[in-house]
Amino acid sequence: MITVRAVTAGDAAAWLALRHALWPQSSTREHWDEIEGFLAGGSREPLAVLLAFESGGRAVGLAELSIRSFAEGCSTDRVAYLEGWYVGPDARGHGVGGLVVEAAEQWARAQGCTEFASDSGVDNDIGAEAHRALGFTEVGVVRCFRKDL
């Protein structure tokens, strides 16, 4: 049995572990700073964080959500956005990702949003397939570049 709910201060360590698994390029300190900012109410993003828990209480999934004024392929100026979505490898293929996204969609509707968007790395075929399996439509591929000046 999987339950999905909004993150609480008591979930900080579990959130950190899932967040670091999703974004390993960021340091533990960077993740903690963002988690602490969110829990203190001082963070602008994410606006909401949902965690999925197994019946034994272990966190196995995560969604970080925001609202954007623009998203590729969307026509409204208030688009719920799945900023981060992760399911632990041993929990994949059991519907956890779908439950997390369903809870995220409920959150988005409660915010008055009528569109929901997300992104995935160009080389993340597993993420792209997971999005498609849950009804997302691919609307483009973006490669971002930068340069020191």
C-alpha positions in Angstrom: 0.0 0.0 0.0 1.4 3.4 -1.0 0.3 6.7 0.4 1.2 10.1 -1.0 1.1 13.2 1.1 2.6 16.6 1.5 6.1 16.7 3.0 6.5 17.6 6.7 9.5 18.7 8.7 9.8 15.1 10.0 10.3 14.0 6.4 13.4 16.1 5.8 15.9 13.2 5.8 13.8 11.1 3.5 13.2 14.0 1.2 17.0 14.7 1.1 17.7 11.1 0.1 15.2 11.1 -2.7 16.2 14.6 -3.9 19.9 13.6 -3.9 19.1 10.5 -5.9 17.2 12.6 -8.5 19.8 15.4 -8.6 23.2 13.8 -7.6 25.2 16.7 -9.1 24.1 19.0 -6.3 25.8 18.7 -2.9 24.1 17.6 0.2 24.5 21.1 1.6 22.8 22.6 -1.4 19.9 20.2 -1.0 19.6 20.9 2.7 19.6 24.6 2.1 16.6 24.3 -0.3 14.8 21.9 2.1 15.3 24.1 5.1 14.2 27.1 3.1 11.0 25.3 2.0 10.2 24.0 5.5 10.8 27.5 7.0 8.4 29.0 4.5 11.0 31.2 2.9 11.4 29.4 -0.4 9.6 30.5 -3.5 10.1 27.1 -5.2 9.1 24.5 -4.9 5.6 25.5 -4.0 4.6 22.0 -2.9 6.4 18.8 -2.2 4.7 15.4 -2.1 6.3 12.1 -0.9 5.1 8.6 -1.5 5.5 6.1 1.4 5.3 2.3 1.5 3.2 0.9 4.3 6.2 0.4 6.5 6.9 4.2 6.3 9.8 4.2 3.9 9.7 7.1 1.4 9.9 5.8 -2.2 8.7 8.6 -4.4 8.8 12.4 -4.7 7.3 15.2 -6.6 8.4 18.9 -6.3 5.8 21.3 -7.8 5.6 24.9 -8.9 3.4 27.1 -11.0 5.0 28.7 -14.1 3.7 31.6 -16.2 4.9 29.7 -19.3 5.6 26.1 -20.3 6.4 24.7 -23.7 3.2 23.5 -25.5 0.8 25.2 -23.0 -1.6 28.0 -23.7 -2.3 29.3 -20.2 -0.2 31.6 -18.1 -0.6 29.6 -14.9 0.8 26.1 -15.6 1.4 23.6 -12.8 4.9 22.2 -13.3 6.4 19.0 -12.2 9.9 20.4 -11.3 11.1 17.1 -9.9 9.7 13.6 -10.0 11.5 10.5 -8.7 10.7 7.0 -7.8 13.3 4.8 -6.2 14.6 2.0 -8.5 13.2 -0.8 -6.3 9.7 0.8 -6.3 9.5 1.4 -10.0 7.0 -0.5 -12.1 4.5 -0.8 -9.2 2.4 2.3 -9.9 4.2 4.6 -7.4 5.0 7.2 -10.1 1.4 7.3 -11.2 0.1 7.8 -7.6 2.6 10.6 -7.1 1.6 12.3 -10.4 -2.1 11.8 -9.6 -1.6 13.6 -6.2 0.3 16.3 -8.0 -2.5 16.8 -10.5 -5.0 17.1 -7.6 -2.7 19.8 -6.1 -2.6 21.6 -9.4 -6.3 21.6 -9.8 -6.7 23.0 -6.3 -4.4 25.9 -7.3 -6.7 26.7 -10.2 -4.4 25.3 -12.9 -5.9 23.7 -16.0 -2.6 22.5 -17.5 0.2 20.4 -16.1 3.7 20.3 -17.6 7.1 18.7 -17.0 10.4 18.1 -18.6 13.0 15.4 -18.8 16.6 15.3 -20.0 17.1 14.7 -23.7 18.9 11.4 -22.9 16.5 10.2 -20.2 14.5 7.6 -22.1 13.1 6.0 -19.0 11.7 9.4 -17.8 10.3 10.2 -21.2 8.5 6.8 -21.3 7.2 7.3 -17.7 5.7 10.7 -18.7 4.1 9.2 -21.8 2.6 6.3 -19.8 0.8 8.8 -17.5 -0.7 10.8 -20.4 1.9 13.5 -20.9 2.4 14.5 -24.6 5.9 15.3 -25.7 5.9 18.9 -27.1 9.5 19.5 -27.9 13.2 18.7 -27.1 15.4 21.5 -25.7 19.1 21.6 -25.3 20.5 24.3 -23.2 23.9 25.9 -23.5 26.0 28.3 -21.5 29.3 30.1 -21.7 31.5 31.9 -19.2 32.1 35.5 -20.0 
